Amino acid sequence: MGWDFLHIYALVAVLLMIMGAVAALRGRRAAAISLSAAGSVVLLAFVVGLWVVLERPPLRTMGETRLWYSFFLSVAGAVVYVLWRYRWILSFTTLLSTVFLCVNLFKPEIHSKSLMPALQSAWFLPHVAVYMFSYALLGVATLMSLYCLVQRNEELLSAVDNLLGGGLALFTVGMLTGALWAKQAWGEYWSWDAKEAWAAATWGLYLLAIHLPGRLNRARYGVIIVAFVALQMCWWGVNYLPSAQTSEHTYTQSRE
């Protein structure tokens, strides 16, 4: 199963997630959970199939990480809906998942089977997968923070806190596994290149947001939003910086 089949799986997954979101808005909880879960399973099936075809974890390129992000967004939305029953959350996570899937459909990248030596490490899969899940949780937390800024809704506070805590914990694990990977691949735990610098800045901003006093403090939610912008720089924005051409995180064949 190659990338040529993405449009089929994406269409089926998005339709299932849309039906799940509509069911949630109508208060049909069982149907919403079942349909959303089915959409996530379809995306996971494509990821697994692509893994088999590529003969490696599909986590190397931006397109591959966007695919994982779409999957984890759908999972995060379903988890929030199950735990806190916010009917609107599935609509937002479905929309975001669809956007990232469409980017992959309309702007395909070159997806090679080969992995450069630095990526042939046991730390490669857990590092990137944990990061993608943390990005999804923090993305949902950002959506809910925007809602809190507008509506001052105290009912969302516990959900935002839990998503932030879980997302930051996974982000921390991602940084630690990345450091172990870097030590194995390049001989040092941390080199302060652009991606690592932005990762440290993102981690610090989320840590600040968690420790700011006042759960309804607008500054706190403002920091969460700024942190998510920093996260986007950490994930893909640094690729457009001049320093990215010599970064250890530029995984081109020329660096083998």
C-alpha angles and dihedrals in degrees: 000000000000135000090277088078096052094096091058096048092041092052093049093045094047093048091051092047092048091052088048091051091049090049090051092052089051092050095249095139100174093049092046092053094044095048094044091048090049090053091052091049091053091053091047090050090056091048091051092046091049089049089056094048095046091042089223138067108287094235104104106091132046089250091056093048090048088056091054090045091055090051095047091046090057090049093047092050092050092048092051091048093049095047102038104016097226101167095201098053095081090055092056097044091045090052093050093046089051092050093054092045090050091051088056091047097048099034107038120183133208108275112195126189093221126090124205113240093258090061094050091089135116088234094059098082100042092043097054097034093051090047092051092051091048090050089053094050092046090047091055090046088054092052090051091046090055088052090049091052091055103035103026087222111179092190090072096054098089091048092050091048093050093046091048093048093047094043094048092046091053091044088054091050088050091054092048094049088046090054091051090048091049091051091053095044104036106014099249134079098221133013103175094233117159096276094047092046091053090046090055091047091049092048091049093050093051090046088053092049092053093050099043110114121242117048092219093044107134090211089061093057090043089057090050090055093047089049090054090052088052088049090057089053089050092049105042111339094080089062088075095053119099090236090062090078091069098031121123085228093065100098104197127144090246089071096058 
